[in-house]
Amino acid sequence: MQITKETLIGDILDMDRTTAPYFLEMGMHCLGCPSARGETLEQACAVHGVNADELVAKINAHLSK
């Protein structure tokens, strides 16, 4: 699965839980919260002041290992 800015946080975590540290690093500490899981990666990045394109690239690089 290729991650995009429109991918839901919950879908990313369900696919590979080892991606959680990327969200924790940006200050998203409520990963189990239903509202957090329902946010897109882009929405979460906007709230936490993170560049969404950079995070997408990091997660996709991690998943391709």
C-alpha positions in Angstrom: 0.0 0.0 0.0 1.3 3.4 -1.0 0.7 6.1 1.7 -0.6 9.5 0.5 -1.6 12.6 2.3 -5.2 11.4 2.1 -4.5 8.1 3.9 -6.2 7.8 7.3 -3.9 7.5 10.3 -5.9 4.5 11.5 -5.3 2.7 8.2 -1.6 3.4 8.3 -1.4 2.0 11.9 -3.5 -1.0 11.1 -1.3 -1.8 8.1 2.0 -1.5 10.1 2.1 -0.6 13.8 5.9 0.1 13.5 4.9 3.5 11.9 3.6 4.7 15.3 6.9 6.4 16.2 6.6 8.8 13.2 3.4 10.1 14.6 4.7 10.2 18.2 7.7 12.2 17.0 5.4 14.9 15.6 3.5 15.2 18.9 0.5 13.0 18.0 0.4 11.1 21.3 -3.3 10.1 21.1 -3.0 7.4 18.4 -5.7 5.2 19.9 -8.2 8.0 20.0 -11.1 7.5 17.5 -10.8 11.1 16.2 -7.0 10.7 15.6 -7.4 7.4 13.8 -10.0 9.0 11.5 -7.8 11.9 10.5 -5.9 11.9 7.2 -2.2 12.2 7.4 -2.5 15.7 5.9 -5.0 16.8 8.6 -2.8 15.5 11.4 0.3 17.2 9.9 -1.6 20.5 9.6 -2.6 20.4 13.3 0.9 19.5 14.5 2.8 21.8 12.2 4.6 19.0 10.2 5.3 19.0 6.5 2.9 16.3 5.1 5.0 15.6 2.0 8.1 14.9 4.1 6.2 12.6 6.4 4.6 10.7 3.5 8.1 10.2 2.1 9.5 9.0 5.4 6.6 6.5 6.0 6.7 5.2 2.5 10.5 4.7 2.8 10.0 2.9 6.0 7.3 0.6 4.5 9.4 -0.2 1.5 12.2 -1.7 3.7 
